[in-house]
Amino acid sequence: MITLKVFGKDQPDHPYEMLLDRAQRIAARFPAQVTVHEYELGSEEARQLGVARAPALAIDDKLIFVATVPTVGQIGSMVTAALGQAQ
């Protein structure tokens, strides 16, 4: 199981909403293998990963993108690689 962690819930703006939508679209491609969780910048999870700017995306506990909105393809590639490593 892979968890996509989307940071910036407390700052809902266009980039955050775009990132959340893209993460959810990728999760829909991998039912029962990928979940999406939203976090605020001030959350304990954000502090543990060192997230200071939004939007941000982590796969499990690895911070991947900060202050940028990756393409669906970029997220999909990272998730596919992470799923391959998990097996």
C-alpha positions as CSV (number, residue, x, y, z in Angstrom):
1,M,0.0,0.0,0.0
2,I,1.3,3.4,-1.0
3,T,0.1,6.6,0.6
4,L,0.2,9.9,-1.4
5,K,0.4,12.7,1.2
6,V,-0.8,16.1,-0.1
7,F,0.2,19.1,2.0
8,G,-1.5,22.5,2.0
9,K,-5.1,21.6,3.1
10,D,-5.1,24.8,5.3
11,Q,-4.2,26.9,2.2
12,P,-6.8,25.7,-0.4
13,D,-5.8,27.5,-3.6
14,H,-5.6,26.6,-7.2
15,P,-2.1,24.8,-7.0
16,Y,-3.2,22.8,-4.0
17,E,-6.5,21.8,-5.6
18,M,-4.6,20.8,-8.8
19,L,-2.2,18.7,-6.9
20,L,-4.9,17.0,-4.9
21,D,-6.9,16.3,-8.0
22,R,-3.9,14.8,-9.7
23,A,-3.1,12.6,-6.7
24,Q,-6.6,11.4,-6.6
25,R,-6.6,10.5,-10.3
26,I,-3.5,8.4,-9.8
27,A,-4.9,6.7,-6.8
28,A,-8.0,5.8,-8.8
29,R,-5.8,4.0,-11.3
30,F,-4.5,1.7,-8.5
31,P,-7.5,0.8,-6.3
32,A,-6.5,-0.9,-3.0
33,Q,-2.9,-0.1,-3.6
34,V,-2.7,3.7,-3.4
35,T,-4.5,6.1,-1.0
36,V,-4.5,9.9,-0.7
37,H,-4.3,11.8,2.6
38,E,-4.5,15.5,3.0
39,Y,-2.5,17.4,5.6
40,E,-2.2,21.0,6.8
41,L,1.2,22.7,6.7
42,G,1.2,23.0,10.5
43,S,0.4,19.3,11.0
44,E,2.8,16.9,12.8
45,E,3.2,15.0,9.6
46,A,4.4,18.1,7.8
47,R,6.8,18.9,10.6
48,Q,8.2,15.3,10.5
49,L,8.9,15.6,6.8
50,G,10.1,19.2,6.9
51,V,7.3,20.6,4.7
52,A,7.3,24.4,5.0
53,R,5.7,25.4,1.7
54,A,2.6,24.3,-0.2
55,P,1.6,22.5,-2.2
56,A,3.8,19.5,-1.4
57,L,3.6,15.8,-2.2
58,A,5.1,12.9,-0.4
59,I,5.0,9.2,-1.2
60,D,4.8,7.4,2.0
61,D,7.4,9.2,4.1
62,K,9.5,10.5,1.2
63,L,9.0,14.2,0.3
64,I,8.9,14.3,-3.5
65,F,7.6,17.7,-4.7
66,V,7.5,21.1,-2.8
67,A,6.0,24.3,-4.0
68,T,5.2,22.8,-7.4
69,V,2.5,20.9,-9.1
70,P,3.8,17.8,-10.8
71,T,2.1,16.4,-13.9
72,V,-0.1,13.3,-13.6
73,G,2.6,11.5,-15.6
74,Q,5.3,12.5,-13.1
75,I,3.2,11.3,-10.1
76,G,2.2,8.1,-11.9
77,S,5.8,7.3,-12.7
78,M,6.8,7.8,-9.0
79,V,3.9,5.7,-7.8
80,T,4.6,2.9,-10.3
81,A,8.3,2.8,-9.1
82,A,7.3,2.8,-5.5
83,L,4.8,0.0,-6.0
84,G,7.5,-2.0,-7.8
85,Q,9.9,-1.5,-4.8
86,A,7.1,-2.5,-2.4
87,Q,6.8,-5.9,-4.0
